[in-house]
């Protein structure tokens, strides 16, 4: 997850998405990973994928995701 954040900060959005996906595979309850992956997807124009990730983050208790 942290490597995904670092890649997002370096504007490597596709790499960030891959890292967040791996983090989610390891821990499917990692709400922040869904949210930050959603942000990366949104920045790349994948609004449907971003919406799905925001909904999952909200379902897992990441209430900030409902403000997107």
N, CA, C and O atoms as a printed pandas DataFrame, in Angstrom:
     atom_number atom_name residue_name chain_id  residue_number  x_coord  y_coord  z_coord
0              1         N          UNK        A               1    0.831   -1.189    0.000
1              2        CA          UNK        A               1    0.000    0.000    0.000
2              3         C          UNK        A               1    0.877    1.255    0.000
3              4         O          UNK        A               1    0.617    2.195   -0.751
4              5         N          UNK        A               2    1.899    1.269    0.830
5              6        CA          UNK        A               2    2.771    2.447    0.886
6              7         C          UNK        A               2    3.498    2.680   -0.432
7              8         O          UNK        A               2    3.702    3.823   -0.841
8              9         N          UNK        A               3    3.884    1.600   -1.091
9             10        CA          UNK        A               3    4.550    1.754   -2.384
10            11         C          UNK        A               3    3.573    2.336   -3.407
11            12         O          UNK        A               3    3.970    3.128   -4.262
12            13         N          UNK        A               4    2.309    1.951   -3.324
13            14        CA          UNK        A               4    1.289    2.532   -4.190
14            15         C          UNK        A               4    1.151    4.023   -3.966
15            16         O          UNK        A               4    1.024    4.789   -4.921
16            17         N          UNK        A               5    1.175    4.440   -2.718
17            18        CA          UNK        A               5    1.110    5.871   -2.398
18            19         C          UNK        A               5    2.317    6.596   -2.978
19            20         O          UNK        A               5    2.187    7.680   -3.547
20            21         N          UNK        A               6    3.495    5.988   -2.829
21            22        CA          UNK        A               6    4.709    6.607   -3.373
22            23         C          UNK        A               6    4.621    6.738   -4.893
23            24         O          UNK        A               6    4.983    7.775   -5.449
24            25         N          UNK        A               7    4.147    5.701   -5.558
25            26        CA          UNK        A               7    4.024    5.764   -7.020
26            27         C          UNK        A               7    2.991    6.806   -7.438
27            28         O          UNK        A               7    3.179    7.509   -8.431
28            29         N          UNK        A               8    1.898    6.902   -6.677
29            30        CA          UNK        A               8    0.892    7.922   -6.983
30            31         C          UNK        A               8    1.510    9.311   -6.852
31            32         O          UNK        A               8    1.257   10.186   -7.680
32            33         N          UNK        A               9    2.316    9.514   -5.818
33            34        CA          UNK        A               9    2.972   10.811   -5.627
34            35         C          UNK        A               9    3.971   11.123   -6.729
35            36         O          UNK        A               9    4.257   12.289   -7.001
36            37         N          UNK        A              10    4.503   10.086   -7.363
37            38        CA          UNK        A              10    5.421   10.259   -8.492
38            39         C          UNK        A              10    4.685   10.303   -9.829
39            40         O          UNK        A              10    5.303   10.348  -10.893
40            41         N          UNK        A              11    3.357   10.289   -9.756
41            42        CA          UNK        A              11    2.476   10.334  -10.934
42            43         C          UNK        A              11    2.568    9.064  -11.785
43            44         O          UNK        A              11    2.255    9.088  -12.976
44            45         N          UNK        A              12    2.992    7.969  -11.181
45            46        CA          UNK        A              12    2.966    6.660  -11.839
46            47         C          UNK        A              12    1.643    6.005  -11.454
47            48         O          UNK        A              12    1.607    5.098  -10.622
48            49         N          UNK        A              13    0.565    6.470  -12.063
49            50        CA          UNK        A              13   -0.764    6.052  -11.644
50            51         C          UNK        A              13   -1.041    4.589  -11.938
51            52         O          UNK        A              13   -1.657    3.906  -11.121
52            53         N          UNK        A              14   -0.602    4.097  -13.079
53            54        CA          UNK        A              14   -0.826    2.687  -13.400
54            55         C          UNK        A              14   -0.064    1.791  -12.425
55            56         O          UNK        A              14   -0.589    0.777  -11.963
56            57         N          UNK        A              15    1.165    2.167  -12.119
57            58        CA          UNK        A              15    1.941    1.411  -11.132
58            59         C          UNK        A              15    1.295    1.457   -9.764
59            60         O          UNK        A              15    1.303    0.464   -9.037
60            61         N          UNK        A              16    0.736    2.604   -9.407
61            62        CA          UNK        A              16    0.048    2.745   -8.124
62            63         C          UNK        A              16   -1.162    1.821   -8.067
63            64         O          UNK        A              16   -1.395    1.156   -7.058
64            65         N          UNK        A              17   -1.925    1.783   -9.144
65            66        CA          UNK        A              17   -3.102    0.914   -9.190
66            67         C          UNK        A              17   -2.690   -0.544   -8.988
67            68         O          UNK        A              17   -3.349   -1.282   -8.255
68            69         N          UNK        A              18   -1.616   -0.951   -9.628
69            70        CA          UNK        A              18   -1.135   -2.330   -9.483
70            71         C          UNK        A              18   -0.758   -2.621   -8.026
71            72         O          UNK        A              18   -1.078   -3.689   -7.502
72            73         N          UNK        A              19   -0.083   -1.676   -7.376
73            74        CA          UNK        A              19    0.327   -1.885   -5.990
74            75         C          UNK        A              19   -0.869   -1.894   -5.038
75            76         O          UNK        A              19   -0.913   -2.699   -4.108
76            77         N          UNK        A              20   -1.834   -1.006   -5.262
77            78        CA          UNK        A              20   -3.024   -1.004   -4.417
78            79         C          UNK        A              20   -3.816   -2.301   -4.603
79            80         O          UNK        A              20   -4.371   -2.841   -3.646
80            81         N          UNK        A              21   -3.861   -2.791   -5.834
81            82        CA          UNK        A              21   -4.546   -4.054   -6.100
82            83         C          UNK        A              21   -3.874   -5.197   -5.347
83            84         O          UNK        A              21   -4.555   -6.051   -4.778
84            85         N          UNK        A              22   -2.563   -5.217   -5.340
85            86        CA          UNK        A              22   -1.826   -6.255   -4.601
86            87         C          UNK        A              22   -2.098   -6.132   -3.103
87            88         O          UNK        A              22   -2.298   -7.138   -2.423
88            89         N          UNK        A              23   -2.107   -4.901   -2.587
89            90        CA          UNK        A              23   -2.388   -4.686   -1.165
90            91         C          UNK        A              23   -3.785   -5.192   -0.817
91            92         O          UNK        A              23   -3.989   -5.772    0.249
92            93         N          UNK        A              24   -4.744   -4.973   -1.710
93            94        CA          UNK        A              24   -6.121   -5.425   -1.485
94            95         C          UNK        A              24   -6.192   -6.952   -1.532
95            96         O          UNK        A              24   -6.957   -7.557   -0.782
96            97         N          UNK        A              25   -5.404   -7.579   -2.405
97            98        CA          UNK        A              25   -5.367   -9.043   -2.449
98            99         C          UNK        A              25   -4.840   -9.609   -1.130
99           100         O          UNK        A              25   -5.314  -10.642   -0.656
100          101         N          UNK        A              26   -3.861   -8.926   -0.547
101          102        CA          UNK        A              26   -3.282   -9.377    0.718
102          103         C          UNK        A              26   -4.254   -9.123    1.873
103          104         O          UNK        A              26   -4.421   -9.971    2.750
104          105         N          UNK        A              27   -4.888   -7.961    1.865
105          106        CA          UNK        A              27   -5.833   -7.598    2.925
106          107         C          UNK        A              27   -7.071   -6.963    2.306
107          108         O          UNK        A              27   -7.088   -5.751    2.088
108          109         N          UNK        A              28   -8.103   -7.745    2.019
109          110        CA          UNK        A              28   -9.305   -7.227    1.359
110          111         C          UNK        A              28  -10.084   -6.203    2.184
111          112         O          UNK        A              28  -11.006   -5.576    1.663
112          113         N          UNK        A              29   -9.736   -6.022    3.448
113          114        CA          UNK        A              29  -10.428   -5.056    4.299
114          115         C          UNK        A              29   -9.686   -3.730    4.411
115          116         O          UNK        A              29  -10.025   -2.910    5.264
116          117         N          UNK        A              30   -8.691   -3.505    3.577
117          118        CA          UNK        A              30   -7.877   -2.289    3.626
118          119         C          UNK        A              30   -8.605   -1.160    2.882
119          120         O          UNK        A              30   -8.354   -0.908    1.703
120          121         N          UNK        A              31   -9.495   -0.503    3.591
121          122        CA          UNK        A              31  -10.365    0.509    2.988
122          123         C          UNK        A              31   -9.585    1.620    2.301
123          124         O          UNK        A              31   -9.972    2.075    1.225
124          125         N          UNK        A              32   -8.498    2.059    2.909
125          126        CA          UNK        A              32   -7.708    3.140    2.323
126          127         C          UNK        A              32   -7.123    2.779    0.974
127          128         O          UNK        A              32   -6.964    3.647    0.115
128          129         N          UNK        A              33   -6.800    1.510    0.775
129          130        CA          UNK        A              33   -6.257    1.067   -0.512
130          131         C          UNK        A              33   -7.315    1.166   -1.603
131          132         O          UNK        A              33   -7.014    1.544   -2.736
132          133         N          UNK        A              34   -8.554    0.828   -1.260
133          134        CA          UNK        A              34   -9.634    0.985   -2.239
134          135         C          UNK        A              34   -9.802    2.464   -2.598
135          136         O          UNK        A              34   -9.953    2.819   -3.768
136          137         N          UNK        A              35   -9.774    3.309   -1.582
137          138        CA          UNK        A              35   -9.964    4.742   -1.831
138          139         C          UNK        A              35   -8.857    5.314   -2.705
139          140         O          UNK        A              35   -9.132    6.002   -3.689
140          141         N          UNK        A              36   -7.595    5.030   -2.346
141          142        CA          UNK        A              36   -6.495    5.607   -3.112
142          143         C          UNK        A              36   -6.395    4.987   -4.505
143          144         O          UNK        A              36   -6.001    5.664   -5.455
144          145         N          UNK        A              37   -6.748    3.712   -4.634
145          146        CA          UNK        A              37   -6.805    3.117   -5.975
146          147         C          UNK        A              37   -7.898    3.799   -6.793
147          148         O          UNK        A              37   -7.720    4.062   -7.982
148          149         N          UNK        A              38   -9.028    4.082   -6.151
149          150        CA          UNK        A              38  -10.102    4.807   -6.826
150          151         C          UNK        A              38   -9.655    6.182   -7.302
151          152         O          UNK        A              38  -10.015    6.614   -8.397
152          153         N          UNK        A              39   -8.879    6.859   -6.484
153          154        CA          UNK        A              39   -8.380    8.184   -6.884
154          155         C          UNK        A              39   -7.471    8.068   -8.114
155          156         O          UNK        A              39   -7.547    8.893   -9.025
156          157         N          UNK        A              40   -6.623    7.053   -8.137
157          158        CA          UNK        A              40   -5.736    6.852   -9.283
158          159         C          UNK        A              40   -6.549    6.502  -10.532
159          160         O          UNK        A              40   -6.263    7.000  -11.621
160          161         N          UNK        A              41   -7.552    5.654  -10.376
161          162        CA          UNK        A              41   -8.405    5.293  -11.515
162          163         C          UNK        A              41   -9.139    6.525  -12.038
163          164         O          UNK        A              41   -9.248    6.725  -13.248
164          165         N          UNK        A              42   -9.634    7.336  -11.131
165          166        CA          UNK        A              42  -10.349    8.556  -11.522
166          167         C          UNK        A              42   -9.432    9.485  -12.314
167          168         O          UNK        A              42   -9.836   10.054  -13.328
168          169         N          UNK        A              43   -8.201    9.631  -11.844
169          170        CA          UNK        A              43   -7.237   10.498  -12.535
170          171         C          UNK        A              43   -6.925    9.992  -13.940
171          172         O          UNK        A              43   -6.581   10.777  -14.825
172          173         N          UNK        A              44   -7.046    8.671  -14.146
173          174        CA          UNK        A              44   -6.802    8.088  -15.468
174          175         C          UNK        A              44   -8.066    8.033  -16.331
175          176         O          UNK        A              44   -8.033    7.556  -17.465
176          177         N          UNK        A              45   -9.180    8.528  -15.780
177          178        CA          UNK        A              45  -10.417    8.577  -16.557
178          179         C          UNK        A              45  -11.315    7.369  -16.396
179          180         O          UNK        A              45  -12.329    7.262  -17.087
180          181         N          UNK        A              46  -10.970    6.456  -15.504
181          182        CA          UNK        A              46  -11.791    5.269  -15.262
182          183         C          UNK        A              46  -12.799    5.592  -14.164
183          184         O          UNK        A              46  -12.630    5.176  -13.018
184          185         N          UNK        A              47  -13.846    6.333  -14.516
185          186        CA          UNK        A              47  -14.801    6.779  -13.510
186          187         C          UNK        A              47  -15.620    5.620  -12.943
187          188         O          UNK        A              47  -15.958    5.628  -11.760
188          189         N          UNK        A              48  -15.942    4.631  -13.767
189          190        CA          UNK        A              48  -16.690    3.469  -13.264
190          191         C          UNK        A              48  -15.864    2.676  -12.255
191          192         O          UNK        A              48  -16.363    2.299  -11.195
192          193         N          UNK        A              49  -14.614    2.429  -12.585
193          194        CA          UNK        A              49  -13.734    1.709  -11.665
194          195         C          UNK        A              49  -13.515    2.490  -10.380
195          196         O          UNK        A              49  -13.479    1.918   -9.290
196          197         N          UNK        A              50  -13.367    3.805  -10.519
197          198        CA          UNK        A              50  -13.182    4.649   -9.345
198          199         C          UNK        A              50  -14.409    4.604   -8.447
199          200         O          UNK        A              50  -14.289    4.507   -7.226
200          201         N          UNK        A              51  -15.579    4.675   -9.049
201          202        CA          UNK        A              51  -16.827    4.649   -8.282
202          203         C          UNK        A              51  -16.958    3.338   -7.518
203          204         O          UNK        A              51  -17.376    3.338   -6.360
204          205         N          UNK        A              52  -16.613    2.236   -8.140
205          206        CA          UNK        A              52  -16.680    0.933   -7.469
206          207         C          UNK        A              52  -15.729    0.893   -6.270
207          208         O          UNK        A              52  -16.079    0.380   -5.207
208          209         N          UNK        A              53  -14.522    1.441   -6.454
209          210        CA          UNK        A              53  -13.558    1.456   -5.351
210          211         C          UNK        A              53  -14.014    2.379   -4.228
211          212         O          UNK        A              53  -13.866    2.038   -3.054
212          213         N          UNK        A              54  -14.567    3.545   -4.567
213          214        CA          UNK        A              54  -15.065    4.464   -3.536
214          215         C          UNK        A              54  -16.197    3.811   -2.744
215          216         O          UNK        A              54  -16.265    3.953   -1.523
216          217         N          UNK        A              55  -17.083    3.098   -3.436
217          218        CA          UNK        A              55  -18.188    2.421   -2.749
218          219         C          UNK        A              55  -17.670    1.343   -1.801
219          220         O          UNK        A              55  -18.180    1.192   -0.690
220          221         N          UNK        A              56  -16.666    0.601   -2.234
221          222        CA          UNK        A              56  -16.106   -0.439   -1.375
222          223         C          UNK        A              56  -15.392    0.188   -0.171
223          224         O          UNK        A              56  -15.501   -0.317    0.946
224          225         N          UNK        A              57  -14.672    1.273   -0.396
225          226        CA          UNK        A              57  -13.999    1.954    0.715
226          227         C          UNK        A              57  -15.028    2.435    1.735
227          228         O          UNK        A              57  -14.826    2.295    2.941
228          229         N          UNK        A              58  -16.131    3.002    1.245
229          230        CA          UNK        A              58  -17.190    3.467    2.144
230          231         C          UNK        A              58  -17.816    2.303    2.903
231          232         O          UNK        A              58  -18.088    2.410    4.099
232          233         N          UNK        A              59  -18.043    1.193    2.207
233          234        CA          UNK        A              59  -18.625    0.001    2.835
234          235         C          UNK        A              59  -17.736   -0.517    3.964
235          236         O          UNK        A              59  -18.222   -1.052    4.960
236          237         N          UNK        A              60  -16.424   -0.347    3.789
237          238        CA          UNK        A              60  -15.472   -0.814    4.800
238          239         C          UNK        A              60  -15.226    0.227    5.897
239          240         O          UNK        A              60  -14.393    0.019    6.780
240          241         N          UNK        A              61  -15.956    1.348    5.836
241          242        CA          UNK        A              61  -15.873    2.323    6.904
242          243         C          UNK        A              61  -15.061    3.563    6.618
243          244         O          UNK        A              61  -14.885    4.397    7.506
244          245         N          UNK        A              62  -14.561    3.709    5.404
245          246        CA          UNK        A              62  -13.790    4.896    5.031
246          247         C          UNK        A              62  -14.770    5.967    4.592
247          248         O          UNK        A              62  -15.010    6.140    3.397
248          249         N          UNK        A              63  -15.339    6.690    5.554
249          250        CA          UNK        A              63  -16.466    7.597    5.278
250          251         C          UNK        A              63  -16.102    8.743    4.337
251          252         O          UNK        A              63  -16.982    9.275    3.660
252          253         N          UNK        A              64  -14.832    9.136    4.276
253          254        CA          UNK        A              64  -14.421   10.217    3.374
254          255         C          UNK        A              64  -14.712    9.856    1.926
255          256         O          UNK        A              64  -14.892   10.745    1.094
256          257         N          UNK        A              65  -14.760    8.576    1.614
257          258        CA          UNK        A              65  -15.012    8.121    0.237
258          259         C          UNK        A              65  -16.402    8.522   -0.251
259          260         O          UNK        A              65  -16.619    8.623   -1.459
260          261         N          UNK        A              66  -17.326    8.747    0.642
261          262        CA          UNK        A              66  -18.680    9.130    0.240
262          263         C          UNK        A              66  -18.760   10.581   -0.208
263          264         O          UNK        A              66  -19.785   11.010   -0.737
264          265         N          UNK        A              67  -17.705   11.331   -0.004
265          266        CA          UNK        A              67  -17.682   12.745   -0.384
266          267         C          UNK        A              67  -17.171   12.962   -1.803
267          268         O          UNK        A              67  -17.095   14.102   -2.261
268          269         N          UNK        A              68  -16.822   11.894   -2.501
269          270        CA          UNK        A              68  -16.292   11.989   -3.870
270          271         C          UNK        A              68  -17.409   11.948   -4.863
271          272         O          UNK        A              68  -17.167   12.015   -6.068
